């Protein structure tokens, strides 16, 4: 058995593997983004943001909650898994064709005929993402986290290098498209090979009957979540134009990096381990709280640092030409801690098999985000719109906490929220110190950033330790977490 085929049975070890892979992947992506942002124009990034909204939506339509169900339901036998794999490929082919067909009305909507060719160019990602669902679900169900981690880094690096080479040849937005298509293809090919899944040319009815209720609610909650996360790109491009969307898109991407690095890394691991605990509600809630507490402690620090170092971070990652993204990034950074804490709630509700609660909470949270987004757009100001999006992501927490803590676990919300007060206090103190030191910082961006990181880390984590909260970080990956 190769090292890639080894099963990981410890949450601590699985998390370490995922973190190592995610950090390596983020490093690769950051280098690629820093290079591409200096070659490709903001307008091209705006076009890519539009393409991503529609391609991601169509990829989501192919899921039907099947990937998550493969992880959660051990009852599915090999024949049923194979029939589901065949079913997802057929769906992918159908929706890839439909994606190309809608390119014309989309081009009319944005008054950009170039979108017809661009949408057809990126359409293969819909097929590859659909076909990847079952193989990826099998790898997570079998807890083959080493294979998942290695794949993550390699596919990002190869796709990124292809994109950079094309960008250097003046390919513009096509370089960004090539990056996405290559990554989607490699993810599918790698997972299909590693999972050793076969095709079964038979009706998937038996499998769909087993996972039907779970999958339907999981799918619709994913659909609503997708709309909440991408409607801003769609409407900002439509109302404020592609250039404004380019600045906003990169600011939002930078604000999402902490979420991609930490909770997004944990989520596939948690789905697998939470699924094994679905009969132990109290144990599941205890583990959920430990994870949320650790994410909160890290998230508050990251939000505070990003808010006060917005200009330096934007300059470092994207260059001086993207200075207009800095105020947008500062507004969005306030919501980072809430995004991090909220990111794993779906895994907990899937483990309790209450995907109906997942759907209800997502609908309410999305309504809040959409209303505030429209309020921002009505002003015609990109900064106000960004602030409204950030507020929406913060208030997203309210329905989530109600349905997870109160409805699914039957625990008091007030006691759950009290555990986060210490890091909020430490964050407020750190903000005060950073505010007072602003006039004394060096002008050079790198030196200013290093000074802010050092001061923020010392003040914040010293406060956390003084309040007796440091133990939660150890508990996340400690020996007492199996």
QUIKA-V918488 format. One record per residue. N is the residue number from 1. PHI is phi in whole degrees, -180 to 180 (* if undefined). OMEGA is omega in degrees with one decimal (* if undefined). BURIAL is I if it has 24 or more other ideal C-beta (glycine too) atoms within 12 Angstrom, else O. Layout:
N|PHI|OMEGA|BURIAL + N|PHI|OMEGA|BURIAL
This chain:
1|*|178.1|O + 2|-75|-179.6|O + 3|-63|179.7|O + 4|-70|-177.5|I + 5|-93|-178.6|O + 6|-76|179.1|O + 7|-86|180.0|O + 8|-104|-174.7|I + 9|-109|178.3|O + 10|-107|177.9|O + 11|-60|-179.5|I + 12|-62|-179.0|I + 13|-66|179.5|I + 14|-61|-180.0|I + 15|-65|179.0|I + 16|-62|178.8|I + 17|-61|-179.1|I + 18|-65|178.9|I + 19|-64|180.0|I + 20|-61|179.7|O + 21|-67|-177.5|I + 22|-66|179.3|I + 23|-64|177.8|O + 24|-64|179.5|I + 25|-66|179.1|I + 26|-63|177.7|I + 27|-60|178.4|O + 28|-63|-177.5|I + 29|-65|179.7|I + 30|-64|178.4|I + 31|-62|179.9|O + 32|-63|-179.9|I + 33|-64|179.7|I + 34|-63|178.7|I + 35|-72|-176.7|I + 36|-64|-178.9|I + 37|-64|179.2|I + 38|-93|-179.3|I + 39|-114|-174.5|I + 40|-94|-174.5|I + 41|-76|174.3|I + 42|-57|179.1|I + 43|-63|178.1|I + 44|-64|176.1|I + 45|-64|176.9|I + 46|-64|176.9|I + 47|-63|179.7|I + 48|-65|177.9|I + 49|-63|177.3|I + 50|-64|179.4|I + 51|-60|-178.0|I + 52|-65|177.9|I + 53|-57|-175.2|I + 54|-77|179.6|I + 55|-67|177.4|I + 56|-64|179.3|I + 57|-63|180.0|I + 58|-68|176.2|I + 59|-62|178.4|I + 60|-65|179.4|I + 61|-61|-178.6|I + 62|-79|-170.5|I + 63|-76|-175.9|I + 64|52|179.3|I + 65|71|-173.8|I + 66|-71|-178.6|I + 67|-59|178.8|I + 68|-66|-179.9|I + 69|-66|177.6|I + 70|-61|178.4|I + 71|-70|-170.6|I + 72|-82|-171.0|I + 73|-106|174.2|I + 74|-70|-176.8|O + 75|-69|-179.2|O + 76|-71|179.5|I + 77|-87|-173.2|O + 78|-62|179.7|O + 79|-63|179.2|O + 80|-68|176.2|I + 81|-62|-178.9|I + 82|-65|178.2|I + 83|-67|176.7|I + 84|-66|179.0|I + 85|-62|178.0|I + 86|-62|-180.0|I + 87|-62|-179.0|I + 88|-68|177.5|I + 89|-66|177.7|I + 90|-61|177.5|O + 91|-61|-179.6|I + 92|-62|178.7|I + 93|-63|-179.0|O + 94|-63|-176.3|O + 95|-76|173.4|I + 96|-64|176.1|I + 97|-63|179.2|O + 98|-64|179.2|I + 99|-62|178.1|I + 100|-66|-178.2|I + 101|-66|-177.7|O + 102|-83|-177.9|I + 103|-61|-178.9|I + 104|-67|177.2|O + 105|-61|177.1|O + 106|-66|178.6|I + 107|-63|176.6|I + 108|-69|-179.1|O + 109|-61|-178.2|O + 110|-97|-178.5|I + 111|54|-177.5|O + 112|-141|-176.9|I + 113|-66|179.6|O + 114|-64|-178.9|I + 115|-65|179.1|I + 116|-62|-179.8|I + 117|-68|-177.3|O + 118|-65|-179.7|I + 119|-67|176.9|I + 120|-66|-179.8|I + 121|-67|-176.8|I + 122|-93|-175.5|I + 123|-59|179.0|I + 124|-58|178.5|I + 125|-62|178.8|I + 126|-63|179.5|I + 127|-64|-176.4|I + 128|-66|178.4|I + 129|-67|177.3|I + 130|-66|-178.1|I + 131|-67|-176.7|I + 132|-82|-172.6|I + 133|-58|-176.4|I + 134|-68|176.7|I + 135|-57|179.6|I + 136|-65|177.3|I + 137|-62|178.8|I + 138|-66|179.3|I + 139|-62|179.5|I + 140|-70|178.6|I + 141|-62|179.0|I + 142|-83|177.4|I + 143|59|177.7|I + 144|-91|-171.4|I + 145|-72|177.1|I + 146|-66|178.5|I + 147|-62|179.4|I + 148|-63|-177.8|I + 149|-67|180.0|I + 150|-63|179.0|I + 151|-59|-178.3|I + 152|-56|-176.6|I + 153|-74|-174.6|I + 154|-65|-177.4|I + 155|-66|177.4|I + 156|-65|-178.9|I + 157|-65|-178.5|I + 158|-66|178.5|I + 159|-60|179.7|I + 160|-65|180.0|I + 161|-65|176.5|I + 162|-62|179.6|I + 163|-62|-179.6|I + 164|-65|179.7|I + 165|-61|178.6|O + 166|-69|178.7|I + 167|-63|178.3|I + 168|-65|177.0|O + 169|-90|178.0|O + 170|85|-176.6|O + 171|-74|177.2|I + 172|62|-176.1|I + 173|-65|178.9|I + 174|-66|175.2|I + 175|-67|177.8|I + 176|-68|178.0|I + 177|-65|-179.7|I + 178|-59|177.2|I + 179|-56|-178.4|I + 180|-67|-177.2|I + 181|-66|-179.6|I + 182|-63|178.6|I + 183|-61|-179.3|I + 184|-63|179.6|I + 185|-65|-178.5|I + 186|-64|176.8|I + 187|-59|179.9|I + 188|-64|-176.8|I + 189|-61|-178.7|O + 190|-66|-177.2|I + 191|-66|179.2|I + 192|-62|179.3|I + 193|-70|-176.3|O + 194|-69|-178.0|I + 195|-81|-179.6|I + 196|57|179.9|O + 197|-78|178.3|I + 198|-109|178.9|O + 199|-99|177.3|O + 200|-124|-177.1|I + 201|-83|177.9|O + 202|-149|-178.4|O + 203|-64|177.8|O + 204|-85|-173.1|I + 205|-57|-178.7|O + 206|-59|179.9|O + 207|-67|-178.0|I + 208|-67|177.1|I + 209|-66|-179.8|O + 210|-70|-171.8|I + 211|-106|-170.0|I + 212|-51|-175.2|O + 213|-63|178.2|O + 214|-59|-173.9|I + 215|-68|-177.6|I + 216|-63|-179.9|I + 217|-67|179.4|I + 218|-65|179.6|I + 219|-64|-177.3|I + 220|-67|175.4|I + 221|-69|175.4|I + 222|-63|-179.9|I + 223|-62|-179.8|I + 224|-67|177.2|I + 225|-60|-179.6|I + 226|-63|178.7|I + 227|-61|179.9|I + 228|-64|-175.6|I + 229|-85|-173.0|I + 230|-123|179.3|I + 231|-63|178.1|I + 232|-62|178.0|I + 233|-61|-178.9|I + 234|-61|-174.5|I + 235|-77|178.6|I + 236|-64|176.8|I + 237|-63|-178.1|I + 238|-72|-173.7|I + 239|-91|-172.3|I + 240|-105|175.2|I + 241|101|-174.6|I + 242|-68|-178.8|I + 243|-67|175.8|I + 244|-61|178.5|I + 245|-63|178.4|I + 246|-62|178.1|I + 247|-65|-179.7|I + 248|-66|-176.0|I + 249|-60|179.8|I + 250|-72|175.7|I + 251|-64|179.5|I + 252|-67|178.7|I + 253|-61|179.6|I + 254|-66|178.4|I + 255|-70|179.7|I + 256|-86|-177.6|I + 257|-57|178.2|I + 258|-60|178.0|I + 259|-68|179.5|I + 260|-68|-176.7|I + 261|-77|-169.7|I + 262|-106|-175.8|I + 263|-65|177.4|I + 264|-64|176.5|I + 265|-69|-177.9|I + 266|-73|-169.4|I + 267|-56|178.8|I + 268|-63|176.5|I + 269|-66|-179.0|I + 270|-63|179.2|I + 271|-57|-178.2|I + 272|-67|-176.3|I + 273|-78|175.2|I + 274|-61|-178.3|I + 275|-59|-180.0|I + 276|-75|-175.3|I + 277|-111|-171.7|I + 278|-65|176.8|I + 279|-89|-178.8|O + 280|-112|-173.4|O + 281|-64|-179.0|O + 282|-65|178.3|O + 283|-65|178.8|O + 284|-65|179.5|I + 285|-65|179.3|I + 286|-61|178.8|O + 287|-66|178.8|I + 288|-59|179.9|I + 289|-65|178.2|I + 290|-62|179.5|I + 291|-66|-179.7|I + 292|-64|179.8|I + 293|-64|179.1|I + 294|-63|178.0|I + 295|-65|178.8|I + 296|-66|-179.8|I + 297|-61|178.8|I + 298|-69|-175.5|I + 299|-66|178.9|I + 300|-62|178.6|I + 301|-60|-178.2|I + 302|-66|178.6|I + 303|-60|-179.5|I + 304|-62|-178.3|I + 305|-64|-179.2|I + 306|-65|179.7|I + 307|-63|-175.0|I + 308|-84|-179.5|I + 309|-118|-175.6|I + 310|-61|-177.8|I + 311|-62|-178.2|I + 312|-65|-177.8|I + 313|-68|178.8|I + 314|-64|178.0|I + 315|-63|-179.3|I + 316|-63|-173.4|I + 317|-83|-171.7|I + 318|-118|-179.1|I + 319|98|-176.3|I + 320|-64|-177.2|O + 321|-66|-177.1|O + 322|-105|-177.5|I + 323|-58|-179.8|O + 324|-67|177.2|I + 325|-80|-173.8|I + 326|-61|178.2|I + 327|-62|178.6|I + 328|-67|178.5|I + 329|-63|178.9|I + 330|-61|179.8|I + 331|-64|-178.4|I + 332|-73|-175.8|I + 333|-64|-179.8|I + 334|-61|-176.4|I + 335|-88|-173.5|I + 336|-57|-177.9|I + 337|-62|179.8|I + 338|-70|176.2|I + 339|-64|-179.4|I + 340|-65|-178.0|I + 341|-69|-177.1|I + 342|-78|-169.0|I + 343|-65|-173.7|I + 344|-97|-175.4|I + 345|-66|179.9|I + 346|-63|179.4|I + 347|-63|179.5|I + 348|-68|-179.6|I + 349|-70|175.5|I + 350|-65|179.9|I + 351|-66|176.9|I + 352|-80|-179.2|I + 353|61|174.1|I + 354|-107|178.5|I + 355|-70|173.3|I + 356|-67|174.8|O + 357|-66|177.5|I + 358|-60|-179.9|I + 359|-66|-177.4|I + 360|-63|-178.7|I + 361|-64|-179.2|I + 362|-67|179.0|I + 363|-62|-180.0|I + 364|-64|-179.9|I + 365|-64|-179.9|I + 366|-65|177.9|I + 367|-58|178.4|O + 368|-63|-178.5|I + 369|-62|-176.7|I + 370|-66|179.9|I + 371|-60|-179.1|O + 372|-68|175.4|I + 373|-61|179.7|I + 374|-65|175.5|O + 375|-60|178.9|O + 376|-64|-179.2|I + 377|-64|-179.9|I + 378|-62|178.7|O + 379|-79|-177.5|O + 380|74|-177.6|O + 381|-110|-175.9|O + 382|-67|179.4|I + 383|-67|178.2|I + 384|-64|177.4|I + 385|-60|178.2|I + 386|-62|178.9|I + 387|-65|178.7|I + 388|-68|175.5|I + 389|-62|179.4|I + 390|-62|178.0|I + 391|-62|177.6|I + 392|-62|178.4|I + 393|-67|175.9|I + 394|-71|-178.5|I + 395|-71|173.8|I + 396|-54|-176.1|I + 397|-66|-170.6|I + 398|-61|177.9|I + 399|-64|179.7|I + 400|-59|-178.8|I + 401|-63|-178.6|I + 402|-62|-174.8|I + 403|-77|-179.6|I + 404|-78|-172.5|I + 405|-76|-174.6|I + 406|-79|-173.1|O + 407|-81|-174.6|O + 408|-75|-175.8|I + 409|-102|178.4|I + 410|66|-178.5|O + 411|-109|179.2|I + 412|-70|-178.5|O + 413|-65|-176.8|O + 414|-60|179.4|O + 415|-67|177.8|O + 416|-63|-177.0|I + 417|-71|-178.1|O + 418|-60|-176.3|O + 419|-67|-177.5|I + 420|-95|-176.1|I + 421|-64|-177.8|O + 422|-58|-178.6|I + 423|-70|174.9|I + 424|-64|177.1|I + 425|-65|178.3|O + 426|-64|177.9|I + 427|-66|178.8|I + 428|-63|178.3|O + 429|-64|179.5|I + 430|-65|176.7|I + 431|-59|-179.4|I + 432|-61|-179.7|O + 433|-64|179.8|I + 434|-65|178.0|I + 435|-63|-177.9|O + 436|-69|-177.0|O + 437|-90|-176.0|O + 438|-53|-178.4|O + 439|-67|-173.7|O + 440|-104|-177.1|O + 441|-83|175.9|I + 442|-69|-178.2|O + 443|-75|-178.6|O + 444|-62|-174.4|O + 445|-60|-177.3|I + 446|-65|179.9|O + 447|-65|178.3|O + 448|-63|179.3|I + 449|-64|-179.8|I + 450|-61|178.8|O + 451|-64|-179.8|I + 452|-67|178.5|I + 453|-62|-177.7|I + 454|-64|-177.8|O + 455|-66|-179.0|I + 456|-61|-178.8|I + 457|-64|-178.3|I + 458|-65|-176.7|O + 459|-66|-174.1|I + 460|-68|-174.5|I + 461|-74|171.9|I + 462|-66|177.5|O + 463|-66|179.3|I + 464|-62|179.3|I + 465|-65|-179.8|O + 466|-62|179.6|O + 467|-87|178.3|O + 468|74|-176.1|O + 469|-100|-176.0|I + 470|-61|-177.5|I + 471|-64|-177.7|O + 472|-68|176.3|I + 473|-65|178.5|I + 474|-69|-177.5|O + 475|-66|-179.0|I + 476|-59|-178.5|I + 477|-116|-175.1|I + 478|-77|-176.3|O + 479|-70|-179.3|O + 480|-83|176.3|O + 481|-104|-176.4|I + 482|-99|*|O
